[in-house]
């Protein structure tokens, strides 16, 4: 499949370039985001203080903004780093964790989006619908909404995703049981992953970090978002397949997922990727 070849080429570029990925992220998942970045071949830096973010992002190949744990200082740092990244044409990805759960979280997300040009926004269905302007229910960082492939809800979600990408001038990646990735014109759906990923905190954050790595290795934001989403899904599938179900659980699964990302290769992508284009 041609799209697999594009993903494989981008993965090879990533590992040759070792892009520096500046991440202003949350304390719950920061270590896993750093390790998954290293596993795929990137180089993480987690600077967040307002006094150094402009200088740090100037050295980076991409910038990840994750609003999982908020405070006023972090938002100011995200906007400062984002504006500097925009000046230098460094791609920025936003993870609107839990947007819609509180007014402050929603307003902070809107503030970032109004001041920073975003290459990609990655979120679950509830988060993306909230940003789009559709009333929904968000339970903290949990994905409280999902859909089945070929359902009316799935069709509506794809239409909304295209409109979202056009409205905000960005690539959107909606991750869940079935993922939707679009720039408003081309739309990809993927169905990689395993339900056990929901039993480990931060798999969404890690997916965003991986997309950040791919963004730093190429110049096609749509393919980077697709590659990151598929790579994370394959890592989850592989980790579950290698789990000793009798004695191992979510803790071992988390470690095996990072191992799988480290060992991700052309063979695994061709063998496991489940991508549809429309």
C-alpha positions as a printed Julia matrix, in Angstrom:
278×3 Matrix{Float64}:
   0.0     0.0    0.0
   1.37    3.4   -0.98
   0.42    5.0    2.32
   2.42    2.38   4.22
   5.46    3.28   2.15
   5.04    6.94   3.11
   4.85    6.03   6.79
   7.9     3.75   6.54
   9.89    6.47   4.77
   8.93    8.99   7.43
   9.91    6.55  10.21
  13.29    6.06   8.58
  13.73    9.82   8.28
  12.83   10.19  11.95
  15.45    7.71  13.07
  18.1     9.31  10.88
  17.31   12.84  11.99
  16.59   12.19  15.71
  14.38   15.29  15.94
  14.42   17.3   19.16
  10.8    17.38  20.35
  10.05   20.12  22.85
   7.14   19.02  25.05
   5.21   21.14  27.52
   3.12   18.38  28.94
   1.5    17.1   32.13
   3.17   15.61  35.18
   1.11   12.42  35.15
   2.5    11.18  31.84
   5.68   13.21  31.29
   8.05   10.27  31.89
   6.18    7.96  29.53
   6.06   10.69  26.87
   9.82   11.15  27.15
  10.47    7.41  26.98
   8.15    6.78  24.02
   9.86    9.67  22.2
  13.24    8.05  22.8
  11.88    4.63  21.83
  10.8     5.68  18.35
  14.02    7.6   17.74
  13.31   11.16  18.79
  14.97   13.29  21.46
  12.68   14.75  24.15
  13.11   17.96  26.1
  10.49   18.89  28.7
  11.19   22.58  29.41
   8.19   24.6   30.6
   9.42   27.7   32.46
   8.51   30.98  30.78
  12.15   32.13  31.07
  13.5    29.43  28.76
  10.74   28.11  26.5
  11.34   30.58  23.65
  15.03   29.75  23.57
  14.45   26.02  23.92
  11.81   25.72  21.21
  14.16   27.56  18.85
  16.4    24.49  18.97
  13.57   22.02  18.41
  12.12   20.3   15.35
   8.58   20.31  16.75
   6.57   21.46  19.77
   4.01   19.43  21.75
   1.48   21.26  23.94
  -0.49   19.04  26.34
  -2.99   20.66  28.73
  -3.44   17.63  31.0
  -2.45   19.54  34.16
  -3.05   23.26  33.96
  -1.92   26.36  35.75
  -1.64   29.96  34.62
   2.12   29.82  34.22
   1.99   26.74  32.0
  -0.56   28.34  29.67
   1.61   31.44  29.35
   4.62   29.25  28.57
   2.66   27.26  25.96
   1.58   30.42  24.17
   5.07   31.95  24.3
   6.67   28.76  22.97
   3.94   28.35  20.36
   4.34   31.87  19.03
   8.1    31.45  18.79
   7.64   28.1   17.01
   5.29   29.79  14.53
   7.9    32.47  13.82
  10.44   29.75  13.01
   8.0    27.49  11.08
   8.37   24.75  13.68
   5.22   22.57  13.7
   3.07   22.61  16.83
   0.69   19.88  18.01
  -1.96   20.43  20.69
  -3.43   17.73  22.93
  -6.57   19.25  24.51
  -6.73   16.79  27.4
 -10.06   16.89  29.22
 -11.29   20.01  27.45
 -14.93   20.53  28.34
 -14.53   19.16  31.87
 -14.16   22.65  33.36
 -14.66   26.2   32.11
 -11.03   27.07  32.86
  -9.75   24.14  30.83
 -11.99   24.97  27.88
 -11.12   28.67  27.92
  -7.39   27.89  28.21
  -7.6    25.63  25.17
  -9.42   28.33  23.19
  -6.8    30.88  24.24
  -3.97   28.71  22.93
  -5.79   28.04  19.67
  -6.49   31.75  19.13
  -2.84   32.71  19.48
  -0.87   29.74  18.13
  -1.03   28.26  14.63
  -1.38   24.5   15.07
  -0.15   21.84  12.66
  -2.15   19.06  14.37
  -4.76   18.73  17.1
  -5.09   15.24  18.58
  -7.89   14.36  20.94
 -10.66   11.91  21.68
 -14.14   12.38  20.24
 -15.52   14.24  23.26
 -12.61   16.7   23.26
 -12.79   17.42  19.55
 -16.58   17.86  19.65
 -16.22   20.31  22.54
 -13.72   22.44  20.62
 -15.9    22.25  17.52
 -18.85   23.53  19.5
 -21.0    20.44  19.95
 -22.38   19.81  23.45
 -20.89   16.65  24.9
 -19.89   15.04  28.18
 -16.25   14.87  29.23
 -15.11   12.93  32.3
 -11.66   14.26  33.07
  -9.25   12.69  30.61
 -11.53    9.79  29.72
 -13.05    9.37  26.28
 -16.73    9.38  27.22
 -17.96    9.0   23.67
 -17.15    6.46  20.97
 -18.65    5.02  17.83
 -18.77    1.81  15.88
 -17.4     1.63  12.34
 -20.06    1.91   9.62
 -22.58    3.46  12.06
 -24.4     6.75  11.52
 -22.37    8.21  14.39
 -19.18    7.24  12.59
 -20.34    8.96   9.39
 -21.24   12.09  11.35
 -17.89   12.04  13.15
 -16.03   11.91   9.83
 -18.04   14.83   8.47
 -17.43   16.8   11.64
 -13.7    16.03  11.49
 -13.42   17.4    7.96
 -15.31   20.55   8.91
 -13.16   20.9   12.03
  -9.93   20.72  10.03
 -11.16   23.35   7.58
 -12.6    25.61  10.29
  -9.4    25.69  12.33
  -6.92   25.3    9.47
  -5.22   22.26  10.93
  -4.95   18.5   10.73
  -7.2    16.79  13.27
  -6.64   13.31  14.66
  -9.57   11.84  16.61
  -8.37    8.73  18.4
 -10.54    5.93  19.77
 -11.59    2.43  18.79
 -11.52    3.73  15.23
  -9.28    6.72  14.53
 -10.06    9.55  12.14
  -7.28   11.68  10.68
  -7.97   14.45   8.17
  -6.81   17.79   6.81
 -10.32   18.57   5.58
  -9.71   17.11   2.12
  -8.15   13.66   2.48
  -9.47   11.51   5.33
  -7.92    8.37   6.77
  -9.45    5.95   9.25
  -7.41    3.43  11.2
  -8.38    0.6   13.51
  -5.1    -0.4   15.1
  -4.7    -0.7   18.85
  -6.12   -2.78  21.68
  -8.7    -2.05  24.37
  -6.11   -2.67  27.08
  -4.52    0.65  26.09
  -7.37    2.3   27.99
  -6.14    0.6   31.18
  -2.82    2.48  31.06
  -2.76    6.2   31.74
  -1.24    8.42  29.09
  -1.56    6.37  25.91
  -3.21    9.36  24.26
  -0.45   11.65  25.51
   2.13    9.2   24.19
   0.37    9.13  20.82
   0.6    12.93  20.69
   4.31   12.75  21.51
   4.85   10.25  18.69
   3.0    12.5   16.24
   5.31   15.28  17.43
   8.3    13.1   16.53
   6.97   12.48  13.03
   6.17   16.2   12.59
   9.8    16.94  13.33
  10.99   14.49  10.69
   9.06   15.61   7.61
   6.92   18.31   6.06
   3.54   16.62   5.61
   1.4    17.2    8.7
  -1.35   14.81   7.6
   1.03   11.89   7.07
   2.78   12.67  10.35
  -0.52   12.54  12.24
  -1.48    9.3   10.5
   1.94    7.76  11.11
   1.86    8.63  14.8
  -1.63    7.27  15.29
  -0.9     4.01  13.46
   2.45    3.55  15.2
   0.87    3.91  18.63
  -1.9     1.48  17.7
   0.57   -1.1   16.42
   2.64   -0.75  19.59
  -0.48   -1.46  21.66
  -1.43   -4.49  19.58
   2.07   -5.89  19.69
   2.38   -5.34  23.42
  -0.85   -7.22  24.1
   0.17  -10.09  21.81
   3.42  -10.49  23.75
   1.76  -10.36  27.17
   1.68  -13.49  29.34
  -2.03  -13.31  30.16
  -1.66  -15.64  33.16
   0.7   -13.5   35.22
   1.13  -10.11  33.48
  -1.16   -7.1   33.38
  -1.3    -3.39  32.7
   2.11   -2.57  34.19
   3.97   -5.04  31.99
   1.76   -4.04  29.06
   2.98   -0.43  29.43
   6.62   -1.52  29.31
   6.02   -3.86  26.36
   4.31   -1.01  24.51
   7.46    1.09  24.77
   9.53   -1.92  23.68
   7.26   -2.39  20.68
   7.72    1.24  19.68
  11.49    0.84  19.95
  11.33   -2.19  17.64
   8.76   -0.77  15.21
   9.91   -1.55  11.69
   8.83   -1.83   8.06
   7.72   -5.44   8.52
   5.44   -4.61  11.46
   3.88   -1.64   9.66
   3.14   -3.68   6.53
   1.86   -6.63   8.56
  -0.33   -4.78  11.05
  -1.44   -1.41   9.7
  -5.19   -1.09   9.14
  -5.73    2.1    7.16
  -8.58    3.19   4.91
  -8.56    6.34   2.79
 -11.52    8.32   1.51
